[in-house]
């Protein structure tokens, strides 16, 4: 009975192999930024005790809990405790199967965090949601088996302490929900809980940038780079911010550093093209976009950008070449359809322009009403 199910799972994994390998590469990079250990045994020990501590003492809740500080003495102590726990499992199984089941499921649901091939962050509060249920089963089973047989006063104290813990956790949940009300507030809370997390400072910098607080954004991105000198996304984000401010030399330095760290990161090439575009050098911008497409031939953002550059030079056939290529990659990209509408309009092919304009509108793009009205007028006039 299990063979068809197993075959379907294997086929599914094969079809998703590219996505899985991309995920593994992404998580491997994230762990390198976070300073995570690479040994699966140490990852397992760290993940187990870190999530257990999160449930027992949920004081420092954060989306990113890095850097992961796992000192040698902590590693030795953790492995020894896990060894003792593993040796006691047969005894626990004989004494109370429910406790053993709760512990086993707690470990099983954390499996993605300590997989030999990283597919998830090493520690995250969201990974402890389901394991917390089974930890509760362990506590309830222990209370039923042992605490109820003790003196009545001790049992009352136990129930009182348990109720106190539940109230504290309820208050902590309410406070944590307040952190999620706004993205900026969320990342501010994350930085407060993990002040040495480069990723948290990078994301807070992005939030400040979107809010228009550019000085604070530069400060947070600078902190991210100091904490993790090879954090290429922070360099790329800082370069993009300098472009907005017109500080092109500083932008180029940040972006070239990102390219030096990872020559395959398309975003840095795209932003270098933006620098040349802002400086009025369309040829230089096209050159950098072509380099970006050598790295990532299917990058829609760059395909749309280079088409706009060709259109500005009056080369509408060149613009159409890249836009049609983008449309073949994703026929439901609204920006591509709008750009096709503008190019066809310039070529005086108003029917094609109107078709793509309506498609962009259907896909959710806010097409300028005057442009749509103009195309409809031209098309009616031609008919």
Buried (B, 14 or more C-beta within 10 A) or exposed (E): EEEEEEEEEEEEEEEEEEEBEEBBEEBBBBBBBBBBBEBEBBBBBBBBBBBBBBBEEBEEBBBBBBBBEBEEEBBEEBBEEBEEEEEEEEEBBEEBEBBBBBBBBBBEBBEBBBBEEBBBBBBBBEBBEEBBEBBEBBBBBBBEEEBEEEEEEEBEEBEEEBEEEEEEEEEBEEEEEEBEEEBBEBBBBBBEBBEBBBBBBBBBBBBBBEEEBBEBBBBBBBBBBEBBEBBBBBBBBBBBBBBBEEBBEBBBBBBBBBBEBBEEBBBBBBBBBBBBBBEEBBEBBBBBBEBBBEBBEEBBBBBBBBBBBBBEEEBBEBBBBBBBBBBEBEEEBBBBBBBBBBBBBEBEEBEBBBBBBBBBBEBEBEBEEEBBEBBBEBBEEEE
